[in-house]
Amino acid sequence: MSDASVAAALRSEAPLIVVEAPAGCGKTYQAAEYTHWLASNGHQWQVLILTHTHAACDVFRGRTKEVQRRVHITTIDGLVAQIASMYHLALGLPPDAAAWARSQSGGDGFEKLAQKASELLSASQAARSTLAARYPVILCDEHQDTNAWQHHIVMSLHNAGAKLRVFADPVQAIYVKKQERPAHNQRWEALYKQANAVEELDYAHRWTHGSPELGQWVLAARQALKNAQPIDLRGDLPKGLQIIVADNTSPRHGGFLLEQEKGRLVNRAVNANDSLMILAGLNQTVAAINAYLGRRVPIWEGHTRNFLSDLVIACQAGQGNPVALAEALVVFIQGVATGFNKTFAERFFAEATNGCTKSCRGKPAQLQAMARYLIDEPNHMGVGRALALLRTLQAEDAGFQDIRFDLLREFREAIRLADFTDPGQGFAEIAQRRSIAGMKMPPKVISTVHKAKGLESSHALLLPCDKGHFGDSDEKRCLLYVALSRAKESLTLVVSPTSPSPLFTGITK
């Protein structure tokens, strides 16, 4: 299928068009051009563009700024929160539904909120019709990442009269939980059958000015993964693809280390490229690679702040309890930084437990000063001030110089909690400011594949490609494809000879 046929299908009067959109094949361009076309043909209502990440929202805002008054761009969680806030009384929720979702333990607050909103739309034709009239055209970006409730919300608005344009790629479904994949696949098949037309983008635009050969290889790799077949690394490799055969030789669990010769190859790739994503499949591997590279490449934090979210929930639950707050603070610090070791943590916890009554000097005195903030203000304000003191100590006190902040933005945002009277409202305000300001990725970053989704770089380095990170499952095939498709010019894979990923074949020592 050509780009022209996709554009024609989008501009048709068909109620539902599905576009299967592999990474780098012009999905954002097609969606933005369709939005401009609507605006130029006299349509006065707003087009609703739903994404799954705030980074994608930023991209679409940049592509549609000339018609920004005709477009409402938000994450699908943002739409869910909008619906839930509009009907919060009927749902038994506070007016700020997003804040309620963030306050839920377990990290599934927005999924719970989506269920409530979905059930509301099922029960209320008036609610469905009102929203469909407000947004008569809806563009769904990366729709393969929707959960069952989010999908139902979108389809409810479509069935109420909204014209629907779905852009998705089943091979990029990296947010679908393992136990939900069978139902997810059934929804996808049903969507294909319901669509008036199914189109596919198949030209590798991302690689046009980099390595077209690499782009063709990535599309071929996608097809292999889609067919549950391994990617063959034998034969002539395309321009821009390099394979380093090496094992992680670290004796420490969770560590990362390469033998000297292989390490030089990796360091050469890191040093030679000004625009580089270093990608790994797990959070702990990102931290290990960061240490291996001497922390000279920053970790890409993206928009999500999991440690901060957990800290806010703990502050709400532990208000008035310095000991509980001290426990939460240690968990947070050790999540976003290294060097706050067991000795530090035990002394800090002991001071909070004993009320900071014993006179001491040096590092114990500084840890006592941190704990005293929790004694004096056993709430999020005390937590924020204790963290601010730790930041000062790390910068000025030799006894704390071994502390390194891997997630510095998240740490700084935690300090800002002290500026708000309510931790939940503070977290919501901080998140909103982050969304408005946008997040610009540095030229060189280390990132999980999940946080790199939707982004691109001139060069990418994926490591380690072994069985532990990329096993034989649908979710790992999707994760690998997302990683392979980030780089425009060159891609370096560090593959294991002794514990090879079953998603590759032809690996030799």
Secondary structure, DSSP 4 states (H G I P E B T S, - for coil): --HHHHHHHHHSS-SEEEEE--TTSSHHHHHHHHHHHHHHTT--SPEEEEESSHHHHHHHHHHTGGGGGGEEEEEHHHHHHHHHHHTHHHHT--S-HHHHHHHSGGG-HHHHHHHHHHHHHHH-HHHHHHHHHH-SEEEESSGGG--HHHHHHHHHHHHTT-EEEEEE-GGG--SS-GGGHHHHHHHHHHHHHH-SEEEE----GGGTTS-HHHHHHHHHHHHHHHTT-PEE--SPPPTTEEEEE-----SSTT-----HHHHHHHHHHHHH-SSEEEEESSHHHHHHHHHHTTT-S-B---S--HHHHHHHHHHHHTTT-HHHHHHHHHHHHHHHEE---HHHHHHHHHHHHHTS-S---HHHHHHHHHHHHHHHSTTHHHHHHHHHHHHHHHHH-GGGTT-EESSHHHHHHHHGGGGSSSHHHHHHHHHHHHHHH--PPPSEEEEEHHHHTT--EEEEEEEEEBTTTS-SSHHHHHHHHHHHTSEEEEEEEEE-SSSB-TTEE----
